[in-house]
Amino acid sequence: MAALVVGIVSMIGSIVLVGGVFGVVGLALGVVALTRAQRSGVGRGLALTGLVTSFLAIVVSVLLAFCAVWYADKTQKCYRPDSFQQYSQCVHQQLTGH
């Protein structure tokens, strides 16, 4: 049950990049829960669901981190605008190449 709860929290948290940390914890708890479920025969579904949600949260967090780094690299010239409109125009130019 703990792996499932942490997995769900990590999925929600992956949007703000902290889900990866919770995902690692959920993954560890899921492995422990799966091992116990194999011995006792109870809770295998919850353990697998916790493992899957935790793994997905890690993947989403990593992808979002790469996207954030890519965006920051592409728009680094735009970080000191005089106005939001100027920033928007600069970002548009950097991303489209115009």
Secondary structure, 3 states (H helix, E strand, C coil): CHHHHHHHHHHHHHHHCCHHHHHHHHHHHHHHHHHHHHHHCCCHHHHHHHHHHHHHHHHHHHHHHHHHHHHHHHCHHHCCCCCHHHHHHHHHHHHHCC
